[in-house]
Amino acid sequence: MSVHEHREEAPERIRFGILTISDTRTLETDTSGKLIADRLAEVGHHIVAREIVIDSELKIRAQLTLEGDQFENYL
């Protein structure tokens, strides 16, 4: 598939979830998560979730399982 064909078939808008892994950040202090959300929104994508999860494999897996069917991509 050529680049042109790929772009023709690609969706214009994608639903994203942004997951920050941190034991210290909050949504108010998560500047990198906000930057990602802002940049994606600027180009027309939809942010359907933005969450902070503590650095625990079980908590991360639970969050991904809980919300994974709501969007195409999780950052």
All heavy atoms as an XYZ file, in Angstrom:
603
protein
N       0.844     -1.165      0.000
C       0.000      0.000      0.000
C       0.898      1.239      0.000
O       1.828      1.356      0.784
C      -0.890     -0.017      1.250
C      -1.704      1.233      1.434
S      -2.732      1.301      2.925
C      -3.924      0.046      2.596
N       0.591      2.174     -0.866
C       1.377      3.399     -0.934
C       0.958      4.356      0.179
O      -0.087      4.199      0.815
C       1.163      4.078     -2.291
O      -0.143      4.635     -2.351
N       1.770      5.355      0.389
C       1.455      6.373      1.392
C       0.143      7.054      1.027
O      -0.717      7.294      1.886
C       2.600      7.405      1.503
C       2.190      8.585      2.365
C       3.851      6.755      2.027
N      -0.039      7.352     -0.243
C      -1.269      8.005     -0.707
C      -2.483      7.122     -0.421
O      -3.493      7.608      0.091
C      -1.172      8.326     -2.203
C      -2.404      8.969     -2.746
N      -2.745     10.265     -2.440
C      -3.378      8.486     -3.545
C      -3.883     10.554     -3.037
N      -4.290      9.499     -3.717
N      -2.393      5.844     -0.722
C      -3.508      4.923     -0.463
C      -3.790      4.826      1.036
O      -4.954      4.802      1.454
C      -3.190      3.533     -1.017
C      -3.164      3.468     -2.522
C      -2.613      2.136     -3.022
O      -1.708      1.578     -2.359
O      -3.087      1.685     -4.075
N      -2.735      4.770      1.813
C      -2.891      4.700      3.276
C      -3.648      5.925      3.790
O      -4.580      5.809      4.589
C      -1.530      4.589      3.950
C      -1.593      4.631      5.431
N      -2.051      3.585      6.191
C      -1.272      5.617      6.302
C      -2.013      3.921      7.459
N      -1.536      5.151      7.556
N      -3.248      7.091      3.355
C      -3.906      8.327      3.801
C      -5.354      8.395      3.334
O      -6.209      8.902      4.047
C      -3.125      9.537      3.321
C      -1.823      9.699      4.065
C      -1.102     10.954      3.700
N       0.110     11.055      4.506
C       1.147     11.768      4.176
N       1.142     12.470      3.057
N       2.207     11.808      4.960
N      -5.625      7.882      2.152
C      -7.004      7.867      1.641
C      -7.907      6.995      2.509
O      -9.071      7.315      2.714
C      -7.021      7.346      0.199
C      -6.418      8.283     -0.813
C      -7.383      9.369     -1.235
O      -8.584      9.078     -1.352
O      -6.925     10.497     -1.450
N      -7.374      5.901      3.007
C      -8.172      4.951      3.780
C      -8.184      5.246      5.282
O      -9.018      4.711      6.006
C      -7.649      3.536      3.554
C      -7.858      3.049      2.138
C      -7.335      1.651      1.910
O      -7.139      0.918      2.904
O      -7.115      1.292      0.750
N      -7.292      6.077      5.749
C      -7.177      6.358      7.188
C      -8.341      7.222      7.662
O      -8.796      8.116      6.950
C      -5.858      7.067      7.468
N      -8.834      6.958      8.867
C      -9.898      7.805      9.403
C      -9.378      9.213      9.678
O      -8.203      9.400     10.001
C     -10.300      7.109     10.699
C      -9.119      6.296     11.082
C      -8.433      5.915      9.809
N     -10.253     10.206      9.545
C      -9.846     11.580      9.815
C      -9.738     11.849     11.307
O      -8.926     12.655     11.734
C     -10.830     12.554      9.185
C     -10.769     12.552      7.682
C     -11.682     13.587      7.074
O     -11.959     14.610      7.729
O     -12.121     13.375      5.939
N     -10.589     11.186     12.078
C     -10.585     11.379     13.529
C     -10.469     10.030     14.217
O     -11.107      9.068     13.815
C     -11.865     12.068     13.972
C     -11.967     13.468     13.459
C     -13.133     14.194     14.096
N     -13.186     15.541     13.589
C     -14.129     15.992     12.784
N     -15.113     15.211     12.422
N     -14.102     17.230     12.360
N      -9.680     10.004     15.261
C      -9.477      8.774     16.031
C      -9.795      9.090     17.494
O      -9.495     10.177     17.990
C      -8.026      8.278     15.890
C      -7.725      7.944     14.439
C      -7.772      7.071     16.792
C      -6.279      7.608     14.164
N     -10.406      8.144     18.186
C     -10.689      8.297     19.612
C      -9.482      7.799     20.406
O      -9.026      6.685     20.215
C     -11.936      7.502     20.000
C     -13.185      8.001     19.305
C     -14.388      7.150     19.635
N     -14.118      5.771     19.231
C     -14.699      4.709     19.763
N     -15.577      4.840     20.724
N     -14.400      3.505     19.334
N      -8.983      8.656     21.290
C      -7.818      8.332     22.099
C      -8.148      8.359     23.581
O      -8.971      9.155     24.032
C      -6.694      9.361     21.891
C      -5.910      9.171     20.636
C      -6.282      9.815     19.467
C      -4.789      8.364     20.629
C      -5.543      9.650     18.312
C      -4.047      8.198     19.479
C      -4.426      8.843     18.312
N      -7.469      7.514     24.322
C      -7.422      7.598     25.771
C      -5.980      7.880     26.155
O      -5.053      7.358     25.535
N      -5.799      8.733     27.149
C      -4.454      9.070     27.606
C      -4.311      8.563     29.031
O      -5.081      8.952     29.916
C      -4.210     10.585     27.532
C      -4.355     11.033     26.077
C      -2.830     10.934     28.097
C      -4.391     12.522     25.903
N      -3.352      7.699     29.227
C      -3.120      7.086     30.529
C      -1.732      7.479     31.023
O      -0.732      7.155     30.392
C      -3.224      5.568     30.414
C      -3.058      4.765     31.693
C      -4.155      5.115     32.689
C      -3.080      3.280     31.386
N      -1.690      8.206     32.126
C      -0.428      8.590     32.747
C      -0.182      7.661     33.929
O      -1.066      7.473     34.764
C      -0.471     10.050     33.228
O      -0.684     10.894     32.090
C       0.818     10.442     33.932
N       0.995      7.089     33.987
C       1.381      6.217     35.089
C       2.232      7.040     36.040
O       3.333      7.473     35.696
C       2.195      4.999     34.590
C       1.523      4.315     33.401
C       2.477      4.041     35.740
C       0.116      3.857     33.644
N       1.711      7.273     37.244
C       2.451      8.087     38.210
C       1.886      7.888     39.607
O       0.679      7.759     39.786
C       2.355      9.571     37.829
O       3.001     10.369     38.793
N       2.780      7.907     40.572
C       2.375      7.861     41.971
C       2.215      9.266     42.551
O       1.751      9.420     43.684
C       3.421      7.098     42.802
C       3.463      5.618     42.443
O       2.422      5.066     42.047
O       4.552      5.020     42.566
N       2.612     10.284     41.790
C       2.605     11.645     42.330
C       1.775     12.640     41.525
O       1.392     13.675     42.053
C       4.044     12.187     42.423
O       4.630     12.191     41.107
C       4.884     11.333     43.361
N       1.507     12.384     40.276
C       0.787     13.339     39.426
C      -0.719     13.293     39.672
O      -1.278     12.275     40.053
C       1.036     13.062     37.949
C       2.454     13.246     37.529
C       2.761     14.720     37.337
N       4.124     14.866     36.871
C       5.004     15.649     37.461
N       4.682     16.342     38.519
N       6.216     15.748     36.988
N      -1.353     14.432     39.387
C      -2.808     14.536     39.335
C      -3.147     15.064     37.945
O      -2.245     15.476     37.197
C      -3.342     15.527     40.390
O      -2.877     16.849     40.066
C      -2.890     15.142     41.801
N      -4.422     15.103     37.595
C      -4.781     15.663     36.289
C      -4.318     17.120     36.179
O      -3.946     17.568     35.099
C      -6.281     15.561     36.055
C      -6.798     14.164     35.739
C      -8.315     14.166     35.623
C      -6.174     13.603     34.472
N      -4.307     17.837     37.288
C      -3.882     19.236     37.274
C      -2.372     19.386     37.099
O      -1.912     20.374     36.535
C      -4.318     19.939     38.571
C      -5.822     20.085     38.728
C      -6.516     18.790     39.148
O      -5.872     17.929     39.795
O      -7.696     18.617     38.802
N      -1.587     18.428     37.571
C      -0.128     18.544     37.484
C       0.483     17.693     36.373
O       1.698     17.717     36.177
C       0.542     18.160     38.823
O       0.241     16.786     39.128
C       0.070     19.056     39.952
N      -0.334     16.981     35.644
C       0.143     16.113     34.559
C       0.297     16.926     33.276
O      -0.557     16.924     32.402
C      -0.830     14.952     34.347
C      -0.427     14.057     33.194
O       0.778     13.991     32.886
O      -1.325     13.421     32.613
N       1.411     17.644     33.175
C       1.611     18.527     32.027
C       1.833     17.762     30.722
O       1.394     18.212     29.666
C       2.790     19.487     32.279
O       3.962     18.727     32.583
C       2.488     20.431     33.438
N       2.477     16.618     30.791
C       2.701     15.859     29.545
C       1.388     15.275     29.016
O       1.132     15.296     27.808
C       3.743     14.759     29.751
O       3.322     13.860     30.754
N       0.539     14.768     29.908
C      -0.760     14.262     29.477
C      -1.618     15.358     28.865
O      -2.299     15.158     27.854
N      -1.576     16.549     29.474
C      -2.329     17.684     28.937
C      -1.802     18.094     27.568
O      -2.576     18.371     26.650
C      -2.274     18.863     29.898
C      -3.093     20.059     29.421
C      -3.027     21.215     30.379
C      -3.841     22.418     29.955
N      -4.103     22.638     28.574
N      -0.481     18.117     27.416
C       0.117     18.472     26.133
C      -0.317     17.492     25.043
O      -0.700     17.901     23.940
C       1.643     18.505     26.240
C       2.394     18.800     24.948
C       2.087     20.207     24.457
C       3.882     18.614     25.150
N      -0.260     16.212     25.346
C      -0.692     15.197     24.373
C      -2.155     15.408     24.004
O      -2.529     15.399     22.823
C      -0.453     13.778     24.926
C       1.040     13.495     25.035
C      -1.151     12.727     24.062
C       1.386     12.257     25.838
N      -3.009     15.594     25.001
C      -4.433     15.809     24.753
C      -4.664     17.054     23.901
O      -5.458     17.024     22.940
C      -5.188     15.921     26.078
N      -3.986     18.133     24.236
C      -4.139     19.381     23.481
C      -3.711     19.216     22.031
O      -4.400     19.660     21.112
C      -3.334     20.510     24.133
C      -3.904     20.956     25.466
O      -5.055     20.587     25.799
O      -3.173     21.673     26.187
N      -2.572     18.569     21.815
C      -2.063     18.399     20.445
C      -2.984     17.505     19.610
O      -3.229     17.767     18.433
C      -0.649     17.828     20.462
C       0.362     18.765     21.070
C       0.628     19.950     20.135
N       1.274     21.059     20.783
C       2.579     21.232     20.923
N       3.401     20.323     20.467
N       3.044     22.293     21.515
N      -3.478     16.439     20.207
C      -4.394     15.561     19.476
C      -5.689     16.283     19.139
O      -6.223     16.163     18.027
C      -4.682     14.291     20.278
C      -3.534     13.298     20.381
C      -3.863     12.221     21.408
C      -3.227     12.679     19.025
N      -6.205     17.057     20.081
C      -7.440     17.811     19.849
C      -7.241     18.872     18.768
O      -8.145     19.104     17.951
C      -7.919     18.447     21.151
N      -6.074     19.493     18.739
C      -5.775     20.521     17.732
C      -5.906     19.998     16.311
O      -6.262     20.747     15.409
C      -4.362     21.073     17.927
C      -4.213     22.013     19.083
C      -2.753     22.392     19.325
O      -1.874     22.057     18.494
O      -2.488     23.019     20.368
N      -5.596     18.724     16.111
C      -5.674     18.156     14.758
C      -6.961     17.359     14.544
O      -7.087     16.622     13.572
C      -4.420     17.314     14.414
C      -3.191     18.211     14.346
C      -4.217     16.173     15.382
N      -7.921     17.510     15.478
C      -9.249     16.971     15.252
C      -9.572     15.627     15.866
O     -10.658     15.096     15.638
N      -8.668     15.056     16.641
C      -8.959     13.764     17.260
C      -9.772     13.964     18.537
O      -9.818     15.057     19.106
C      -7.665     13.002     17.551
C      -6.889     12.672     16.318
N      -7.404     11.903     15.299
C      -5.649     13.041     15.923
C      -6.515     11.793     14.340
N      -5.431     12.481     14.691
N     -10.436     12.907     18.976
C     -11.280     12.958     20.166
C     -10.563     12.314     21.346
O     -10.087     11.186     21.246
C     -12.590     12.213     19.928
C     -13.404     12.786     18.825
N     -14.124     13.958     18.963
C     -13.615     12.368     17.560
C     -14.737     14.222     17.831
N     -14.445     13.279     16.959
N     -10.512     13.014     22.466
C      -9.964     12.469     23.704
C     -11.164     11.990     24.521
O     -11.971     12.796     24.974
C      -9.171     13.525     24.498
C      -8.136     14.220     23.617
C      -8.537     12.890     25.734
C      -7.180     13.307     22.894
N     -11.301     10.682     24.673
C     -12.469     10.139     25.368
C     -12.158      9.752     26.806
O     -13.076      9.505     27.585
C     -13.092      8.952     24.608
C     -13.622      9.406     23.253
C     -12.094      7.833     24.430
N     -10.881      9.728     27.159
C     -10.507      9.438     28.543
C      -9.112      9.993     28.793
O      -8.258      9.969     27.904
C     -10.519      7.943     28.812
N      -8.935     10.492     29.992
C      -7.603     10.917     30.436
C      -7.526     10.566     31.903
O      -8.252     11.115     32.722
C      -7.402     12.403     30.209
C      -6.008     12.843     30.575
C      -5.673     14.224     30.057
N      -4.503     14.679     30.775
C      -4.438     15.792     31.466
N      -5.452     16.620     31.494
N      -3.334     16.105     32.110
N      -6.655      9.626     32.221
C      -6.602      9.068     33.565
C      -5.176      9.054     34.102
O      -4.214      8.989     33.346
C      -7.111      7.624     33.559
C      -8.514      7.443     32.988
C      -9.612      7.975     33.871
O      -9.366      8.164     35.084
O     -10.703      8.216     33.357
N      -5.084      9.089     35.423
C      -3.820      8.892     36.136
C      -3.958      7.577     36.893
O      -4.951      7.357     37.586
C      -3.554     10.015     37.166
C      -3.685     11.397     36.540
C      -2.211      9.795     37.845
C      -2.560     11.816     35.657
N      -2.982      6.693     36.733
C      -2.996      5.402     37.422
C      -1.660      5.240     38.146
O      -0.610      5.560     37.585
C      -3.211      4.237     36.428
C      -3.129      2.898     37.124
C      -4.530      4.388     35.704
N      -1.721      4.760     39.379
C      -0.470      4.556     40.114
C       0.362      3.470     39.438
O      -0.159      2.643     38.694
C      -0.717      4.214     41.596
C      -1.460      2.895     41.744
C      -1.440      5.343     42.306
C      -1.497      2.384     43.184
N       1.642      3.499     39.718
C       2.589      2.578     39.082
C       2.457      1.179     39.690
O       3.250      0.765     40.527
C       4.011      3.109     39.243
C       5.007      2.362     38.382
O       4.582      1.453     37.642
O       6.199      2.682     38.449
N       1.414      0.492     39.260
C       1.124     -0.864     39.722
C       0.614     -1.657     38.531
O      -0.354     -1.249     37.878
C       0.045     -0.820     40.817
O      -0.618     -2.050     40.920
N       1.272     -2.758     38.236
C       0.867     -3.553     37.083
C      -0.612     -3.930     37.154
O      -1.320     -3.854     36.149
C       1.715     -4.816     36.975
C       1.366     -5.649     35.755
C       2.217     -6.899     35.615
O       3.202     -7.064     36.340
O       1.860     -7.716     34.747
N      -1.092     -4.304     38.305
C      -2.506     -4.685     38.440
C      -3.436     -3.515     38.148
O      -4.452     -3.671     37.466
C      -2.770     -5.248     39.837
C      -2.118     -6.584     40.144
C      -2.352     -6.968     41.601
C      -2.625     -7.668     39.210
N      -3.106     -2.326     38.664
C      -3.942     -1.142     38.431
C      -3.923     -0.740     36.953
O      -4.949     -0.370     36.386
C      -3.471      0.025     39.289
C      -3.544     -0.218     40.761
C      -4.937     -0.019     41.261
C      -4.925     -0.116     42.785
N      -6.228      0.012     43.350
N      -2.757     -0.821     36.331
C      -2.642     -0.467     34.913
C      -3.454     -1.437     34.064
O      -4.229     -1.025     33.198
C      -1.163     -0.457     34.473
C      -0.405      0.630     35.228
C      -1.053     -0.265     32.962
C       1.098      0.519     35.133
N      -3.297     -2.723     34.294
C      -4.060     -3.719     33.541
C      -5.562     -3.527     33.736
O      -6.333     -3.614     32.787
C      -3.665     -5.130     33.957
C      -2.333     -5.573     33.437
C      -2.043     -7.014     33.891
N      -0.736     -7.421     33.505
C      -0.446     -7.984     32.327
N      -1.396     -8.185     31.447
N       0.797     -8.336     32.048
N      -5.970     -3.259     34.956
C      -7.393     -3.050     35.237
C      -7.926     -1.849     34.473
O      -9.018     -1.905     33.896
C      -7.606     -2.875     36.737
N      -7.170     -0.757     34.448
C      -7.613      0.445     33.735
C      -7.706      0.203     32.238
O      -8.675      0.607     31.595
C      -6.654      1.602     34.018
C      -7.124      2.927     33.480
C      -8.336      3.435     34.223
O      -8.482      3.217     35.416
N      -9.213      4.127     33.528
N      -6.722     -0.470     31.673
C      -6.751     -0.761     30.239
C      -7.912     -1.683     29.889
O      -8.556     -1.519     28.852
C      -5.419     -1.371     29.796
C      -4.232     -0.427     29.831
C      -2.947     -1.199     29.554
C      -4.399      0.711     28.851
N      -8.192     -2.655     30.732
C      -9.302     -3.571     30.493
C     -10.629     -2.849     30.622
O     -11.536     -3.041     29.811
C      -9.246     -4.746     31.492
O      -7.998     -5.411     31.327
C     -10.377     -5.719     31.257
N     -10.749     -1.977     31.612
C     -11.989     -1.258     31.879
C     -12.381     -0.347     30.733
O     -13.537     -0.293     30.335
C     -11.834     -0.433     33.167
C     -13.001      0.440     33.581
C     -14.192     -0.437     33.972
C     -12.597      1.337     34.735
N     -11.410      0.371     30.182
C     -11.725      1.393     29.192
C     -11.274      1.057     27.778
O     -11.513      1.820     26.863
C     -11.104      2.719     29.612
C     -11.693      3.237     30.900
C     -11.191      4.624     31.242
O     -10.443      5.215     30.450
O     -11.559      5.113     32.311
N     -10.646     -0.074     27.586
C     -10.043     -0.400     26.301
C     -10.974     -0.476     25.119
O     -10.555     -0.314     23.986
N     -12.266     -0.681     25.332
C     -13.189     -0.798     24.208
C     -13.808      0.539     23.815
O     -14.602      0.605     22.890
C     -14.283     -1.810     24.529
C     -15.123     -1.410     25.728
O     -14.684     -0.541     26.499
O     -16.210     -1.977     25.888
N     -13.443      1.626     24.470
C     -14.031      2.934     24.194
C     -13.312      3.699     23.095
O     -13.820      4.684     22.600
C     -14.014      3.791     25.457
C     -14.896      3.264     26.562
C     -14.834      4.188     27.755
O     -14.666      5.392     27.622
N     -14.981      3.615     28.942
N     -12.114      3.273     22.726
C     -11.337      4.052     21.772
C     -10.391      3.151     21.005
O     -10.157      2.018     21.370
C     -10.553      5.164     22.463
C     -10.168      4.822     23.863
C      -9.096      4.031     24.134
C     -10.934      5.298     24.916
C      -8.754      3.702     25.428
C     -10.604      4.971     26.214
C      -9.513      4.177     26.476
N      -9.838      3.709     19.944
C      -8.941      2.951     19.082
C      -7.509      2.908     19.616
O      -6.778      1.993     19.344
C      -8.920      3.565     17.673
C     -10.195      3.366     16.894
C     -11.211      4.475     17.110
O     -10.873      5.525     17.703
O     -12.363      4.292     16.699
N      -7.105      3.930     20.357
C      -5.719      4.048     20.794
C      -5.632      4.544     22.227
O      -6.408      5.392     22.639
C      -4.949      5.045     19.898
C      -4.795      4.518     18.516
O      -4.019      3.610     18.289
N      -5.544      5.076     17.580
N      -4.665      4.021     22.928
C      -4.387      4.486     24.290
C      -2.955      4.955     24.314
O      -2.044      4.243     23.900
C      -4.549      3.339     25.282
C      -5.249      3.716     26.566
C      -6.270      2.918     27.070
C      -4.890      4.835     27.286
C      -6.918      3.247     28.242
C      -5.530      5.165     28.460
C      -6.528      4.381     28.931
O      -7.172      4.691     30.097
N      -2.731      6.184     24.756
C      -1.375      6.741     24.864
C      -1.025      6.899     26.323
O      -1.837      7.199     27.135
C      -1.267      8.095     24.183
C      -1.553      8.127     22.689
C      -1.529      9.550     22.191
C      -0.533      7.310     21.942
